[in-house]
Amino acid sequence: MKETCDIGIIGAGGVAARHADVLSGFGDARIAAVADPDGERAAALAGRHGARAYRDHVAMLESEALDAVYVCVPPFAHGPPEHAVIEAGLPMFVEKPIAIDLAVAEEIARRVAAAGTLTAVGHQWRYLRVAERARELMAGREVRMLLGHWLDKVPPVAWWSRLDGSGGQVVEQAAHVIDLARLLAGEVAEVHALESRTRAGGAPDSDVAAATIANLEFQNGAVGNLAATCLLAWKHRAGLEVYAEGLAMELSESWLRVHTGAAPDVVEDEGLAKTRIDRAFVDAVRGLDDDVRTDYADALRTHRVACAIARSAVTGRRVAVEEGALW
Ligand SMILES: NC(=O)c1ccc[n+]([C@@H]2O[C@H](COP(=O)([O-])OP(=O)(O)OC[C@H]3O[C@@H](n4cnc5c(N)ncnc54)[C@H](O)[C@@H]3O)[C@@H](O)[C@H]2O)c1
């Protein structure tokens, strides 16, 4: 492995810019190339990092001697980029959600496993110090109940308000909370969801529900609830409450409140999860460390839960997460 890890980025939007800034701050990583069908966006991001710009990710993979690739496309565009990276035999960081549905994600997972591709997925909440602290506090206890929420606005990207663009709010946003719930309470067995008839943002062609509520039954017998809305003009709250015998915890992206009866113990997060997730991936690519906390196979389990909720909200019936694989 070279001293400097040359990285290609597919998709040059908001999250790609964030990863590029973080990666460029490491001494052992360099943005070598950026591909986006929007040539101006590719050129702008590439220009900021002294990288080459491409409109086509296949041309980028053929022309560049890359060590790893970040796939930062919108949810609807997953599939062809991942298959091309697997074909090229390169490690791959994929942003969440890994697709808008299960068929695309299941097929990528199958090919990742067959090729032995090193993968990481952008569930950076696993790198929150407060999530690590919550796990320590849960050691030796059984989670009995979880209350998750993502109460937010419609994000300012054109593809978000269409199911065939984003997959809906639970798939696109609340996936972070589902991933955290799985980390603390294990796998979800079954879900039952309801969604409001109001559509996101009120745009005439919007088909994403403005509010969704889901009940979750975990394999270990714990029960949970997830509430998501995009009715607001601001990000109101996103996080998870966890209840065990004699212990209540409230976890957000910035802090953890621990209740054992007296005044809550409040722990502030250091705010480095978005750096730590990229550091872990580069270390894994360079063979220096093995701290990738969500690989593709694991992210698929989170995505199955989100898709099962989406399916249940539409069909109105309980959906086993395994059954969701048919969605
Ligand atoms: N982990 C996180 O906290 C986090 C934060 C923000 C966004 N995201 C995720 O990242 C993804 C992208 O979000 P964004 O805000 O950057 O979106 P965006 O719309 O700002 O950018 C997406 C870019 O991908 C490009 N694109 C579309 N199809 C493509 C293709 N086939 N090949 C290459 N490029 C293509 C678009 O032209 C656009 O420039 C979303 O799935 C989002 O959920 C994750």
The ligand as a Gaussian input file, in Angstrom:
#p B3LYP/6-31G(d) Opt

LIG

0 1
 N      -24.199000      10.092000       6.539000
 C      -24.736000      11.286000       6.580000
 O      -24.847000      11.914000       7.618000
 C      -25.245000      11.921000       5.315000
 C      -25.362000      13.318000       5.237000
 C      -25.836000      13.883000       4.036000
 C      -26.196000      13.063000       2.988000
 N      -26.064000      11.702000       3.118000
 C      -26.483000      10.815000       2.023000
 O      -25.626000      11.014000       0.905000
 C      -26.372000      10.841000      -0.296000
 C      -26.158000      12.064000      -1.189000
 O      -26.660000      13.195000      -0.511000
 P      -26.241000      14.672000      -0.952000
 O      -26.826000      15.571000       0.064000
 O      -24.770000      14.733000      -1.214000
 O      -27.051000      14.809000      -2.334000
 P      -26.813000      15.869000      -3.490000
 O      -28.057000      15.870000      -4.290000
 O      -26.276000      17.136000      -2.898000
 O      -25.612000      15.245000      -4.337000
 C      -25.721000      14.057000      -5.073000
 C      -24.827000      14.178000      -6.303000
 O      -24.812000      12.917000      -6.960000
 C      -24.846000      13.174000      -8.353000
 N      -25.292000      11.969000      -9.058000
 C      -26.547000      11.573000      -9.360000
 N      -26.493000      10.393000     -10.031000
 C      -25.204000      10.055000     -10.148000
 C      -24.513000       8.957000     -10.718000
 N      -25.164000       7.943000     -11.298000
 N      -23.162000       8.938000     -10.662000
 C      -22.505000       9.932000     -10.064000
 N      -23.101000      11.003000      -9.480000
 C      -24.440000      11.051000      -9.514000
 C      -25.745000      14.379000      -8.515000
 O      -25.510000      15.035000      -9.762000
 C      -25.308000      15.221000      -7.324000
 O      -24.249000      16.096000      -7.641000
 C      -27.834000      10.644000       0.116000
 O      -28.141000       9.269000       0.082000
 C      -27.876000      11.128000       1.541000
 O      -28.790000      10.424000       2.359000
 C      -25.585000      11.131000       4.235000

